[in-house]
Each structure stands twice: as structure tokens, then as C-alpha cells.
Amino acid sequence: MLDTVLVTLVYQLQSVKKLDLAISVLELNLHFFPGHLYSLIFLAKLCLLKDDNAQAKAVLQKVLTLDPKNRSAAQLLEKIR
């Protein structure tokens, strides 16, 4: 339940262009739920919006370590390369 609340807050923050705060909330979510794949992918997308390709790549590689068949992560990683 908490993970859903925090992700909803991140969507709201993203919609008002508060990307740094949105990333901080996702990092908090990942502190409590380190394997939450959706949060990891969302974090990678926010990093891409901030032109932080290196961080996005690292996050996506973590997703693929946890779930090697994750198509969303693989497709985003392909876009970065």
C-alpha cells in the first residue's frame, strides 16, 4: 500500500515538473521496497528526463539483474545506447 501511495505522489510531482523531488520520493520508496521493479523503471525514466543517461542506464541494468526478461527495461536501455 505504501509503495502505491509513494508512486502516486511521484506522478503528481512529475506532472508539476518537480523531477528532483520525484526522484527523491522514488529513492525513498526503493529504500523500503528495493526490488520494486516499477519504481526502478520509473526512476530510470525520470533520470532520462533530466538527461542523466548514466544513472538511467545503471538503474535499468539493476532491473535486468532482478528480472532479466523485463521488456520495458530492455527497450529503455536500447534507446540509451
MARNULO-69929 format. One record per residue (C-alpha): residue number from 1; residue in three letters; chain; x, y negated, z negated. Coordinates in Angstrom, 1 decimal. Example, Ala and Ser with C-alpha at 12.3 -4.5 7.8 and 13.67 -1.06 7.14 Angstrom:
BEGIN
[r 1 'ALA' 'A' [12.3 4.5 -7.8]]
[r 2 'SER' 'A' [13.7 1.1 -7.1]]
! end
This chain:
BEGIN
[r 1 'MET' 'A' [0.0 0.0 0.0]]
[r 2 'LEU' 'A' [2.8 -2.5 -0.9]]
[r 3 'ASP' 'A' [4.6 -1.8 2.3]]
[r 4 'THR' 'A' [1.4 -2.7 4.3]]
[r 5 'VAL' 'A' [1.0 -5.9 2.4]]
[r 6 'LEU' 'A' [4.5 -7.0 3.0]]
[r 7 'VAL' 'A' [4.4 -6.2 6.7]]
[r 8 'THR' 'A' [1.2 -8.2 7.0]]
[r 9 'LEU' 'A' [2.9 -11.1 5.3]]
[r 10 'VAL' 'A' [5.8 -10.8 7.8]]
[r 11 'TYR' 'A' [3.3 -11.0 10.7]]
[r 12 'GLN' 'A' [1.9 -14.2 9.2]]
[r 13 'LEU' 'A' [5.4 -15.7 8.7]]
[r 14 'GLN' 'A' [6.4 -14.8 12.2]]
[r 15 'SER' 'A' [3.2 -16.5 13.6]]
[r 16 'VAL' 'A' [4.3 -19.8 12.0]]
[r 17 'LYS' 'A' [7.9 -19.4 13.2]]
[r 18 'LYS' 'A' [9.4 -18.7 9.7]]
[r 19 'LEU' 'A' [11.7 -16.0 11.0]]
[r 20 'ASP' 'A' [14.3 -16.2 8.3]]
[r 21 'LEU' 'A' [11.7 -15.8 5.6]]
[r 22 'ALA' 'A' [10.0 -13.0 7.6]]
[r 23 'ILE' 'A' [13.4 -11.2 7.8]]
[r 24 'SER' 'A' [13.9 -11.6 4.0]]
[r 25 'VAL' 'A' [10.5 -10.1 3.3]]
[r 26 'LEU' 'A' [11.2 -7.2 5.6]]
[r 27 'GLU' 'A' [14.5 -6.6 3.8]]
[r 28 'LEU' 'A' [12.7 -6.6 0.5]]
[r 29 'ASN' 'A' [10.2 -4.0 2.0]]
[r 30 'LEU' 'A' [13.1 -1.9 3.1]]
[r 31 'HIS' 'A' [14.7 -2.1 -0.3]]
[r 32 'PHE' 'A' [11.7 -0.4 -1.7]]
[r 33 'PHE' 'A' [10.9 1.8 1.3]]
[r 34 'PRO' 'A' [14.3 2.4 3.0]]
[r 35 'GLY' 'A' [13.0 4.9 5.5]]
[r 36 'HIS' 'A' [10.0 2.8 6.7]]
[r 37 'LEU' 'A' [10.6 3.0 10.4]]
[r 38 'TYR' 'A' [8.0 0.4 11.4]]
[r 39 'SER' 'A' [9.7 -2.1 9.1]]
[r 40 'LEU' 'A' [13.1 -1.3 10.6]]
[r 41 'ILE' 'A' [11.8 -1.7 14.2]]
[r 42 'PHE' 'A' [10.0 -5.0 13.2]]
[r 43 'LEU' 'A' [13.3 -6.2 11.7]]
[r 44 'ALA' 'A' [15.2 -5.4 14.9]]
[r 45 'LYS' 'A' [12.6 -7.4 16.9]]
[r 46 'LEU' 'A' [12.9 -10.4 14.6]]
[r 47 'CYS' 'A' [16.7 -10.2 14.9]]
[r 48 'LEU' 'A' [16.3 -10.2 18.7]]
[r 49 'LEU' 'A' [14.0 -13.3 18.4]]
[r 50 'LYS' 'A' [16.9 -15.0 16.6]]
[r 51 'ASP' 'A' [19.3 -13.9 19.3]]
[r 52 'ASP' 'A' [21.1 -11.7 16.7]]
[r 53 'ASN' 'A' [21.7 -8.8 19.1]]
[r 54 'ALA' 'A' [24.4 -7.2 17.0]]
[r 55 'GLN' 'A' [22.2 -6.9 13.9]]
[r 56 'ALA' 'A' [19.2 -5.7 16.0]]
[r 57 'LYS' 'A' [21.5 -3.0 17.5]]
[r 58 'ALA' 'A' [22.6 -1.9 14.1]]
[r 59 'VAL' 'A' [19.1 -1.7 12.8]]
[r 60 'LEU' 'A' [17.9 0.3 15.9]]
[r 61 'GLN' 'A' [20.8 2.7 15.6]]
[r 62 'LYS' 'A' [19.7 3.3 12.0]]
[r 63 'VAL' 'A' [16.2 4.0 13.2]]
[r 64 'LEU' 'A' [17.6 6.5 15.7]]
[r 65 'THR' 'A' [19.6 8.2 13.0]]
[r 66 'LEU' 'A' [16.5 8.6 10.9]]
[r 67 'ASP' 'A' [14.3 9.6 13.9]]
[r 68 'PRO' 'A' [16.4 10.5 17.0]]
[r 69 'LYS' 'A' [13.3 10.7 19.2]]
[r 70 'ASN' 'A' [11.9 7.3 18.4]]
[r 71 'ARG' 'A' [10.9 5.8 21.8]]
[r 72 'SER' 'A' [10.4 2.3 20.5]]
[r 73 'ALA' 'A' [13.9 2.1 19.1]]
[r 74 'ALA' 'A' [15.4 3.7 22.1]]
[r 75 'GLN' 'A' [13.7 1.3 24.5]]
[r 76 'LEU' 'A' [14.6 -1.8 22.5]]
[r 77 'LEU' 'A' [18.2 -0.6 22.3]]
[r 78 'GLU' 'A' [18.3 -0.1 26.0]]
[r 79 'LYS' 'A' [17.1 -3.7 26.5]]
[r 80 'ILE' 'A' [20.0 -5.0 24.4]]
[r 81 'ARG' 'A' [22.7 -3.1 26.4]]
! end
